[in-house]
Amino acid sequence: IKTGLWKKVKLKPYNVEVTGKKIYPGKRHPYNKFLSQVRKKLIELGFKEMRGPIIETEFWNFDALFQAQNHPSRDWTQTYTLKHPKTGNLPDKKLVERVKAAHENGWKTGSTGWGYRWDPLKAARLMPRAHTTACSARQLASGVEIPGKYFAIQRCFRPDVIDATHGVEFNQCEGIIIDESLTFKEMLGILKLFAEEIAGAEEVKFFPDYYPFTEPSVQLSAKHPEMGWIEFAGAGIFRPELTLPLGVEQPVLAWGLGIDRLAMYKLGIKDIRYLFSRDIDWLRKQKVIW
C-alpha cells in the first residue's frame, strides 16, 4: 500500500453477500457431549459417581439385588454369559451367607425369601453387565454416606431385537439416594426433574411397574413429539431383602434411566442407532459446544 503498487494490480471483484466456504472443525460427538453434560449436572446436584466392571458376576448383577436364580431374566434369552472364563470370584464369605439366607428364607428381613436352595456356582458365573444396578449393589456393600447420593453412567448389554428404540448394548444412568427422610413422592419429583431438565421433555407420565428388587416400583415415560410415549426409566425403593444383607438399614431410593432414549429426545433423533452414527454430513451439522 505504501509503495502504491496496488494501483498497477488488477483486483478481482469481491461480492460480500456470497456465502463463504464452510469449515468443519473437529468437535466432540453430540452423544458423547450429552453424556458429559448429564454427568456434570448430577455432580453439581451433589451426587458422587459409582464405578463397576463391565464383566460382572451374576452375584452382583442379580443375587445381591434379591433377584431369584430361577427368574426368567436370568435365562440365556435375556442375558449374555461368558464362554471363557465361565466363573469369577464371590466376595466376602459373610456377605455371601447373608445374601444366600435372604434368598432361601428371608434372613432377618421379615421376608420368607424365595424358598429354594441358593447355588453359589450360579452366582459366580460371569456375564457382561446387564444393568447399572450392579454398581449400586457394590456401592452399598462397600459403604455409603448417610444421607448420601450416588450415580453411575455405564455400558450395559442385553439380547434384544434391534430397532429404533432398542439395542443389544446401551448406556444406563443409575442413581441411588440414601436418607431416612425421603419418600416415594420425592423420587417421582426427581425423575420428573430429570426428564424435563436433562431431556427437555414437556409431558411425563408415571405407571405402576414391577421389578424384583424394588417395592413400590414405577415406570417413567415421556412424550416424544414424533414417536409418542417412550419409556425413560424404571425406579422404586430397594427392598429390605436387598439392602439389609448389604449392611444398609436406611431406605434407598433407586432408578435406572435409559439415557440413550433421553439423548434421542434431546438431540431430536428418531432412531437409537443414530447415537453412534458415522454419518459425516449429520455430524458436521451438529453444534460446536465445548
C-alpha positions in Angstrom: 0.0 0.0 0.0 2.9 2.4 0.9 4.6 1.9 -2.5 1.4 2.3 -4.5 2.0 -0.9 -6.4 -1.6 -1.9 -5.7 -2.6 0.7 -8.3 -0.9 -1.4 -11.0 -2.7 -4.6 -9.9 -6.0 -5.7 -11.4 -8.2 -6.8 -8.4 -10.9 -9.4 -8.9 -14.3 -8.1 -7.9 -15.5 -9.4 -4.4 -19.1 -10.0 -3.6 -19.5 -9.6 0.2 -23.0 -11.1 0.1 -21.8 -14.5 -1.2 -21.6 -17.3 1.5 -18.1 -18.3 2.2 -16.7 -21.8 2.2 -17.9 -23.9 5.1 -15.3 -25.1 7.6 -16.0 -28.1 9.7 -13.8 -28.0 12.8 -13.1 -31.1 15.0 -15.6 -31.5 17.8 -16.9 -34.0 20.3 -19.6 -36.4 19.1 -23.0 -35.0 20.2 -23.9 -38.1 22.2 -20.6 -38.1 24.0 -21.1 -34.5 24.8 -24.6 -35.2 26.1 -23.3 -37.9 28.5 -20.7 -35.4 29.8 -23.4 -32.8 30.4 -25.6 -35.3 32.3 -22.6 -36.4 34.4 -21.7 -32.7 35.2 -25.4 -32.0 36.1 -25.5 -34.8 38.6 -22.2 -33.9 40.2 -23.5 -30.3 40.5 -26.5 -31.7 42.3 -24.3 -33.3 44.9 -24.1 -36.9 43.5 -20.9 -39.0 43.7 -20.0 -41.2 40.8 -20.0 -45.0 41.2 -17.9 -47.4 39.2 -18.0 -51.1 38.4 -16.6 -53.7 36.0 -18.2 -54.3 32.6 -17.7 -58.1 33.1 -19.7 -58.9 36.2 -20.6 -61.9 38.3 -24.2 -62.9 38.5 -23.9 -62.4 42.3 -23.6 -58.6 41.9 -25.8 -58.4 38.8 -28.7 -60.5 40.2 -28.2 -62.3 43.6 -27.2 -59.2 45.6 -30.3 -57.5 44.2 -32.5 -60.3 45.5 -33.3 -61.5 42.0 -34.1 -65.2 42.2 -31.8 -67.6 40.4 -34.8 -69.1 38.5 -36.1 -65.7 37.4 -36.8 -65.5 33.6 -34.5 -62.5 33.2 -31.5 -64.7 34.1 -32.3 -67.1 31.2 -29.9 -67.2 28.2 -32.6 -65.4 26.1 -32.4 -62.3 28.4 -28.8 -62.0 29.4 -25.4 -62.8 27.9 -22.8 -65.0 29.6 -19.1 -65.5 29.1 -17.9 -68.7 27.4 -14.4 -68.4 28.8 -13.7 -67.9 31.7 -17.2 -69.0 32.9 -16.9 -68.1 36.5 -15.4 -65.5 38.8 -14.8 -65.0 42.5 -17.5 -64.3 45.0 -17.0 -61.5 47.6 -16.6 -61.8 51.4 -18.0 -65.0 52.8 -20.1 -63.3 55.4 -21.8 -61.1 52.8 -22.4 -64.2 50.6 -24.0 -66.0 53.5 -26.4 -63.1 54.2 -27.4 -62.9 50.6 -27.9 -66.7 50.5 -30.1 -66.6 53.6 -32.2 -63.8 52.2 -32.9 -65.9 49.1 -33.6 -69.1 50.9 -35.6 -67.9 53.9 -35.6 -64.1 54.1 -32.8 -63.9 56.7 -33.6 -61.1 59.2 -35.6 -59.0 56.7 -39.1 -60.2 57.8 -39.5 -61.9 54.4 -39.9 -65.6 53.6 -37.3 -65.3 50.8 -37.7 -67.2 47.5 -37.9 -70.6 49.2 -35.3 -72.5 47.2 -31.7 -73.8 47.6 -29.3 -71.0 46.6 -26.5 -72.1 44.3 -23.1 -70.3 44.7 -21.8 -71.7 41.4 -24.6 -70.0 39.5 -23.9 -66.8 41.4 -20.2 -67.0 40.4 -21.0 -67.1 36.6 -19.5 -64.2 34.6 -21.6 -62.1 32.3 -21.4 -58.7 30.6 -23.2 -56.3 33.0 -27.0 -56.2 32.2 -27.8 -53.1 34.2 -26.0 -50.4 36.3 -27.9 -51.6 39.4 -24.9 -53.9 39.9 -22.9 -50.7 40.6 -25.4 -49.7 43.2 -25.2 -53.1 44.9 -21.4 -52.9 45.0 -21.5 -49.3 46.4 -24.0 -50.2 49.2 -21.8 -53.2 50.2 -18.6 -51.2 50.2 -20.2 -48.4 52.4 -22.2 -45.3 51.7 -22.7 -41.9 53.4 -26.0 -41.4 55.1 -27.5 -39.2 53.8 -25.9 -39.9 50.5 -26.4 -39.6 46.7 -24.7 -41.7 44.1 -24.9 -42.2 40.3 -23.3 -44.2 37.5 -23.3 -43.8 33.7 -22.1 -47.2 32.4 -22.3 -49.5 29.4 -24.8 -52.4 29.7 -25.6 -55.4 27.4 -28.7 -57.5 26.8 -30.0 -59.7 24.0 -32.8 -57.8 22.2 -34.4 -57.2 18.8 -32.6 -54.2 17.4 -35.0 -51.4 16.3 -35.5 -47.7 16.6 -35.7 -47.7 20.4 -33.7 -50.9 21.3 -30.1 -52.1 21.1 -28.1 -55.0 22.4 -25.7 -52.6 24.1 -26.6 -49.3 25.7 -25.7 -46.8 28.3 -27.7 -46.6 31.5 -27.8 -43.9 34.2 -28.2 -45.4 37.7 -28.9 -43.3 40.8 -29.5 -44.0 44.5 -30.3 -41.8 47.4 -30.0 -43.0 51.0 -31.9 -40.9 53.5 -34.4 -41.6 56.3 -36.5 -38.5 55.4 -37.1 -39.3 51.7 -40.3 -40.9 50.4 -41.6 -42.4 47.2 -43.1 -39.0 46.4 -39.7 -37.3 46.4 -38.4 -39.9 44.0 -41.2 -39.1 41.5 -40.2 -35.4 41.7 -36.5 -36.3 41.0 -37.5 -38.4 37.9 -39.7 -35.7 36.6 -36.9 -33.1 37.1 -34.5 -35.3 35.1 -37.0 -35.8 32.2 -37.6 -32.0 32.0 -34.2 -30.6 32.7 -32.0 -33.1 31.0 -34.1 -34.3 28.1 -36.3 -31.3 27.7 -39.5 -33.3 27.9 -42.7 -31.3 28.3 -45.1 -34.2 29.1 -44.3 -37.0 31.5 -46.3 -39.9 33.0 -45.8 -42.4 35.7 -47.1 -46.0 35.6 -47.1 -48.7 38.2 -44.5 -51.4 37.4 -42.7 -54.4 38.9 -39.0 -55.0 39.5 -37.7 -57.9 41.6 -35.6 -55.6 43.8 -37.9 -52.6 44.4 -41.2 -52.1 46.1 -43.1 -50.0 45.3 -41.9 -49.6 41.7 -42.8 -47.2 38.9 -42.1 -46.5 35.2 -41.4 -43.1 33.8 -42.4 -42.3 30.3 -42.2 -39.0 28.3 -43.9 -37.9 25.1 -41.7 -37.6 22.1 -43.1 -35.1 19.5 -42.9 -37.6 16.7 -42.6 -41.1 18.3 -45.2 -40.7 21.0 -44.7 -42.0 24.6 -41.3 -43.5 25.2 -40.2 -45.3 28.4 -37.4 -43.4 30.1 -36.8 -45.0 33.4 -37.7 -47.7 36.0 -37.5 -46.8 39.6 -38.5 -47.7 43.2 -37.5 -48.2 46.7 -35.0 -51.0 47.3 -36.5 -53.9 49.2 -35.0 -54.7 52.6 -34.1 -58.2 51.3 -31.6 -56.3 49.1 -30.3 -53.5 51.5 -30.1 -55.3 54.8 -27.8 -58.2 53.7 -25.5 -55.4 52.2 -25.4 -53.6 55.5 -27.7 -50.7 54.9 -30.7 -50.2 57.2 -32.0 -46.9 55.8 -34.4 -46.5 52.9 -32.7 -46.4 49.4 -34.4 -44.7 46.5 -33.2 -46.1 43.2 -33.7 -45.5 39.5 -32.3 -46.6 36.2 -32.6 -44.1 33.3 -32.4 -45.2 29.7 -30.0 -42.4 28.9 -29.8 -43.4 25.3 -33.5 -42.6 24.9 -33.0 -39.3 26.8 -30.4 -38.4 24.3 -32.7 -39.3 21.4 -35.2 -36.9 22.8 -32.7 -34.1 23.4 -30.9 -34.4 20.1 -34.0 -34.9 18.0 -33.1 -38.4 16.8 -35.7 -40.9 15.7 -33.5 -44.0 15.7 -31.4 -45.0 18.6 -28.7 -46.4 16.3 -28.0 -42.9 15.1 -26.4 -42.1 18.5 -23.4 -44.0 17.2 -23.7 -42.8 13.7 -20.8 -42.3 11.3 -22.9 -40.1 9.1 -20.3 -37.4 8.4 -22.9 -34.9 7.0 -25.1 -35.2 10.1 -22.1 -35.0 12.5 -20.8 -31.9 10.7 -24.1 -30.1 11.1 -24.2 -30.5 14.9 -23.4 -27.5 17.0 -19.9 -27.0 18.4 -20.3 -27.0 22.2 -17.3 -27.1 24.5 
